[in-house]
């Protein structure tokens, strides 16, 4: 894996994985090709121009994808949290158009792109799993394209609602979501100033819609949050 700090314990993880039935890796015919790898915070999964050789299922931790502007600033294109798939935007190309960096110590399952493409032509079930993942990515890109029409409150609310949708269903009580990214990265992703994001979080907490505690966030009133989008 290019640019990653790899643990020596990387092994094929599918056989005893509890998520095998729903994960892309579990749908491959050649599951022996899947490897689990630990990546240190700040290390890259790939950089712009690298050859596309894999996609990555995030098992724990988080990463961000970004490009560097002409002024040298990072333009955040997205975050990949637990159970997300990183690298889907490169399925139809030969080289990566973004950088991907771990923003915490992160565990990924590496799926060779050749095995993914081969399985797409063999299995309708696998293709459906992949299309579901791609559909979520298209929804996120659609949200980004229409972001300039939204207020700061709407941008933050829409981002939090997307995190709720990615969490396992909870029957009652506040919804716990993970926000491992820095406030600066979140502001860059939403195209807002740091201070603006902080003010929106404060307003949401004052309205008893959410509580923020470091990298964890409790959504107390998901309906009110959704109504803001």
C-alpha positions in Angstrom: 0.0 0.0 0.0 1.6 3.3 -1.0 2.5 5.9 1.6 0.9 3.9 4.5 2.6 2.8 7.7 1.6 -0.8 7.7 1.2 -3.1 10.7 3.1 -6.4 10.6 -0.2 -8.2 11.5 -2.0 -7.6 8.3 -3.9 -10.8 7.4 -6.9 -11.9 5.3 -9.8 -10.8 7.5 -13.0 -12.1 5.8 -13.4 -15.6 7.2 -14.2 -14.6 10.8 -15.5 -11.0 10.1 -19.0 -10.3 11.6 -19.7 -7.9 8.7 -18.9 -10.4 6.0 -22.4 -10.7 4.7 -22.9 -7.0 4.0 -19.3 -5.9 3.3 -17.9 -5.6 -0.2 -14.9 -7.8 0.8 -17.2 -10.6 1.8 -18.7 -10.6 -1.6 -15.5 -11.2 -3.5 -14.9 -14.7 -4.9 -11.2 -14.3 -4.1 -11.4 -13.3 -0.4 -7.8 -14.4 0.2 -6.8 -11.3 -1.7 -8.3 -9.0 1.0 -5.8 -7.8 3.6 -6.4 -5.8 6.8 -3.9 -3.0 7.5 -3.3 -0.4 10.2 -2.5 3.1 9.0 -1.0 5.7 11.3 -2.6 9.1 11.7 -1.2 11.4 9.0 -0.1 8.6 6.7 -1.6 8.4 3.2 -3.6 5.6 1.6 -2.8 7.2 -1.8 -1.8 10.5 -3.4 -2.8 12.3 -6.6 -1.4 10.4 -9.6 -0.9 7.1 -7.8 -2.0 4.1 -9.8 -5.4 2.8 -8.7 -4.8 -0.8 -7.4 -7.3 -1.1 -4.6 -10.4 0.3 -2.8 -10.5 0.4 1.0 -13.2 -0.5 3.5 -12.7 1.5 6.7 -13.0 -0.9 9.6 -12.1 1.7 12.3 -10.7 5.2 12.5 -11.2 7.7 9.7 -9.7 9.2 6.6 -10.2 12.3 4.5 -9.8 12.9 0.7 -8.5 16.2 -0.5 -6.7 18.1 -3.2 -4.3 21.0 -2.8 -5.3 24.3 -4.2 -2.9 26.6 -6.2 -2.5 28.6 -3.0 -1.4 25.5 -1.1 -4.6 25.0 1.0 -6.3 21.7 1.4 -9.7 21.4 -0.3 -11.5 18.6 1.6 -13.6 16.4 -0.8 -14.9 14.0 1.8 -14.5 12.0 5.0 -14.5 8.2 5.3 -15.6 6.8 8.7 -16.1 3.3 9.9 -17.8 1.0 7.3 -17.4 3.6 4.6 -15.5 2.7 1.4 -12.6 4.9 0.2 -11.5 5.0 -3.4 -14.9 4.5 -5.1 -14.4 7.6 -7.2 -11.4 5.9 -8.9 -13.2 2.7 -10.0 -13.4 3.9 -13.6 -9.9 5.4 -13.9 -6.3 4.3 -13.7 -4.9 7.0 -11.5 -6.1 8.7 -8.3 -7.4 12.3 -8.7 -7.3 13.0 -4.9 -5.2 12.4 -1.9 -6.4 10.2 1.0 -4.9 10.6 4.5 -5.8 8.9 7.8 -7.0 11.5 10.3 -6.7 9.0 13.2 -5.1 5.7 13.5 -7.2 3.7 11.0 -7.8 0.1 10.1 -8.7 -0.7 6.5 -9.5 -3.8 4.5 -7.7 -3.5 1.1 -9.7 -4.9 -1.8 -7.6 -5.3 -5.0 -9.3 -3.4 -7.8 -8.8 -6.3 -10.2 -10.8 -8.6 -7.9 -13.5 -6.0 -7.5 -13.9 -5.4 -11.3 -13.9 -9.2 -12.0 -16.6 -9.8 -9.3 -18.7 -7.0 -10.8 -19.1 -9.0 -14.0 -19.8 -12.3 -12.2 -22.2 -11.4 -9.4 -25.4 -9.4 -9.5 -25.5 -9.4 -5.7 -22.0 -7.9 -5.5 -22.8 -5.4 -8.2 -25.9 -4.3 -6.2 -23.8 -3.9 -3.1 -21.4 -1.7 -5.0 -24.1 0.3 -6.6 -25.6 1.0 -3.2 -22.3 2.4 -2.1 -21.9 4.5 -5.3 -25.4 5.8 -4.8 -24.4 7.2 -1.4 -21.4 8.8 -2.9 -23.5 10.4 -5.7 -25.9 11.8 -3.0 -22.9 13.3 -1.2 -21.6 14.9 -4.4 -25.1 16.3 -5.2 -25.2 17.9 -1.7 -21.8 19.5 -2.4 -22.9 20.9 -5.7 -25.9 22.6 -4.1 -24.0 23.8 -1.0 -23.5 27.4 -2.2 -27.3 27.9 -2.0 -27.4 26.8 1.6 -26.9 28.8 4.8 -24.3 27.9 7.3 -26.9 26.3 9.6 -28.2 24.2 6.7 -24.8 23.0 5.7 -23.9 21.8 9.2 -27.3 20.3 9.7 -27.1 18.4 6.4 -23.7 17.1 7.3 -24.9 15.8 10.7 -28.0 14.2 9.2 -25.8 12.3 6.8 -23.7 11.0 9.8 -26.9 9.9 11.5 -28.0 8.0 8.3 -24.6 6.2 8.4 -25.0 5.0 12.0 -26.7 1.7 12.9 -30.4 2.3 13.7 -31.1 3.1 17.4 -34.5 2.4 18.8 -34.6 5.2 21.3 -32.7 8.0 23.0 -30.1 10.4 21.5 -28.2 9.2 18.4 -24.5 8.9 18.8 -22.4 10.0 15.8 -18.6 10.2 15.4 -16.9 13.4 14.3 -13.2 12.5 14.3 -12.2 15.3 11.9 -10.7 18.6 13.2 -13.0 21.6 13.2 -10.7 23.2 10.6 -11.2 20.2 8.3 -14.9 20.3 8.8 -15.0 24.0 8.1 -13.0 23.5 4.9 -15.3 20.7 3.8 -18.4 22.8 4.3 -16.7 25.9 2.8 -17.2 27.9 6.0 -15.0 29.7 8.5 -14.0 27.9 11.6 -15.7 30.5 13.7 -18.9 30.0 11.8 -19.0 26.3 12.4 -18.4 26.9 16.1 -21.3 29.3 16.3 -23.6 26.9 14.5 -22.6 24.1 16.9 -23.3 26.5 19.8 -26.7 27.4 18.5 -27.6 23.7 18.0 -26.6 23.0 21.6 -28.5 26.0 23.0 -31.6 24.8 21.2 -31.1 21.3 22.8 -30.8 19.7 19.3 -27.3 18.2 19.9 -24.5 17.9 22.5 -20.9 17.8 21.4 -18.2 16.1 23.4 -14.8 16.0 21.6 -15.0 13.5 18.7 -18.4 12.2 19.7 -21.7 14.0 19.2 -25.2 13.3 20.6 -28.1 14.2 18.4 -31.0 14.8 20.8 -33.6 16.0 18.4 -33.0 14.4 14.9 -36.4 15.7 13.6 -35.5 19.3 14.4 -32.1 18.9 12.8 -33.6 17.4 9.7 -36.1 20.3 9.4 -33.1 22.7 9.2 -31.8 21.1 6.0 
